[in-house]
Amino acid sequence: MNEQFYDESKPLLTKEEINLLPAINYDGEIVLVRSDEELSLAVNELKKNSVLGFDTETRPKFTKGAMHLPSLIQLATDKKVYLIQLKHVTSTEGLAELLSDENIIKAGVAIHEDYRSLSRIFPLEYQGLVDLAKLANQKGLKAQGLRTISANLLGYKVSKGAQCSNWASDTLSHAQIQYAATDAWLGLLLYNSLTQFADSPNYTEPNSPKKKKKKFRFFGKKKSKENIEELMN
């Protein structure tokens, strides 16, 4: 990657300029997690890492007022990307513990929104979370989305071809797998790249009151598994 591509003094690339950039795709090992046994093995491996790239995918809404829960969780290490198909797992306690661990950084764009959606499936504490858009702003890069940050920081464009596909399918297509793995891997890559830069001299730390730890529990323990599955599909 060209670490010198980013220059705070330059304006952000336009959509047209981004489209002219070379595409970036993850070409490492991808692990599909489709059972409780596979999830347990994945969580044990993921817990060994101090930083994880993070993303989720949700079936797109084509009807006004429709609501769907996340269908896929993507977690990237520097060696592998794990794609967890939530409709195929039932025992999520270990996964929830991993995602709530304050000692493991999870890096992604708008990550708090992803956590709010996931908390409708199982309870979560949003600890160890880094929003890449906020981190980019801290470094002087006023980009927001993953595609814009990647283009301006790394000099590569991210394909969004599979973004609106059906993530609730029993089996994911090759294009979906590639797209999902790339997004999570970029979360890790961008975090590692951004942390190498000093804070922008124009950055001002926001003065916000210290908040207590918040645990999301949208669904009570008595909420049926059938109701959750209905929103995931």
N, C-alpha and C positions, 0 to 999 in steps of 0.2 A: 504493500500500500504506500501511496505517496503522502507521507506525513507532512510535506511542505505545501500540499495543495491548498490548504486552508490559509486564508489571509483576512484577518478581521477588518482591515482597511478597505477591502473590496466589497461591492454590493452583492447581495445574494443572487445566485444564478436564476434566470427566468425558466419557466417551464420548457420553453423552446430549447434553451441551452442545456437543460438537464437531459432532454430527450436525445441530444447528440452525444452524450457521454457513453462510454462502454458500459455494458451491463455487468452486474456482479451477482454471482450465485455461489452458494455453499456447495463444495464438492467433497466434503469429508464424510465420515461415518454417520448414518442416521439410524436410530433405534426406534422402532414402532412399539408402543406399549398398549397391549390389547387384552390384558388379563390382570387379576390381582397379583398373581405370582410374578409376572413381568414388572408390575408396578413396584413391588417390594424390592426387587433386584435393582431397578432404576433408582429408586429413592436412596438405597444404600450407597450407590455410586455417586449420586448427586451431592449427598451430604459431605463428601470428601473435598468439595470445592468451596472456595471463599467468595467467588463471584460467578453468577449465572446470568446468561442472556435469557430474557423472558418475553413471552408473547402468548396471546390466546387467539383462537379463531371461533367465530360464531356464525351460524347459518344466517344469511342475509334476510332482511325483512322486506317482503314485496307487498305486504298489505298494511295499510295505515292502522296503527294501534297494536300490531302484532309484536310479540315479545318472545325471544329465544334466549336460552342460556348458552354459555360457552360449550362448544363441542370438543375443543382441542386445547391442550396446554403444551407449549413448546418451551423446553429448557435446554440451554446450550452451555457446554463446557468447552475448554480449549481442545478437546479431543473428539467429542461426540455431540450430537443434538438428539434429544429425546422428545418424541412426539407422543403425548398421552391422549388416547381417545377415551374420553370420559364415559361414553355410553357402554364401554366394555369393562369398566372397573366398578367395584362396589365398596371396597375397603379403602377409604381415603384418609384415614387418620394419619398415617405416616407422611402422606403427601401434604396434608394441611400443616403438620408440624414442620416440615421442610420449608414450606412457603412462608411460615410465620416466624422462622428463626432469625433473630436480630443479628446474628453473627455471620449470616450468609447474605451477601448483597444480591438482589435481583434487579437487573437493569433492563428497562424497556420504556417505550414512549407511551404516555398516558397510563402508566402502570396502575395507578390508584383506581382508575375506572375499571380496569380489568379485574382488580381484586374485589370491587363492589359487585361485579357480575358473578364472579366465582363464589362469593360468600352466600349466594342464593342456593348453592349446591352443598357446601359444607362450611362450617365456621372458620374464619381466618382472622389473624392479627396482621395489620399491615406494618411489618417491621423489616428493616433492612432493604427498603425499596428506594430505588433511584430512578427518577423520571428523567430520561435523556434529554427531553426538550428543555427542562429547567437547568440541567447540567450544561447543555450547550449555551444557553443564555448566560450562565455564569462565566463561561469562557469567551463571551463576546459574539457568539454565533446566534443570530436571532431567528434561526429556523425552528420549525415546530414538529413537522411530521418526520417519520423515519426516512422517507424518500428524499426530502429536502435536506435533512441533516447529512445523510450519506453522500449526497451529491456535492454539497458545499465543503464537507470535511475531508472526504476521501477521493472525490473526483469520479465516482461511479454512480450509475443509476440503478434503481431497484425496480424490477418488473412487478406490475400489479395485476397480471393476467388472471391469476386464480383467486383473487381476493373475494369476488362475489359468487364463488362456487358453493355447492352444498356441503358444508363441513360436517353435517349430521349424517352423512352417508356411512354405511357399515364399513365400506372399504374406500380408502382415499386413493385418488389417482396419482400417477407419477408427478404430474404438474402441481397438484396440491401439496404433496410431500416436499417437493423441491422448494416451493414458495414458502411453506410454513417453516422449514428448517433454516432457510436463508434469513427470514425475519428475526428468528431467535438468535442466530449466530451473529447477525449485525448488532443486536443489542449488546452482546459481549464485546464485539470488536469496537463499536463506537464508545462504549464505556472506557475501555482500555486506552483508546486514542485520546479521548477528551481529558482524561485525568493526567495526561502528559503535559497539557498546556497549563500555564499559570492563569489565574483568574484575570478577567479583563479589567483594565484600570477604570472602565466605565461602569463596572458592575457594582451595585449597591445591595448589600444583604437586606432582604425584606424584614421588617420588624413585625413579627407575628407572635402572639402569645403562645407559650409552651402548652402543648396539648397533652392530655393524658392518653395512655394507650387505649386504643379503641378496637373492640372486637366486633366484627360484623356477624350478626346472627339474624338474617332476614327470615329464615325458616326455622321454626321450632323443631324440637326432636320428634314431635308427633306428626310432622309433615310427611306424607306418604311418599315412598319411592316412586310410585306411579305418577304422582303430580310433578315431581322433578323431571322424570324422564319425558313427560309430555312437553315440557318447556325446552328440553335439550334437543328434541327431534323436530 
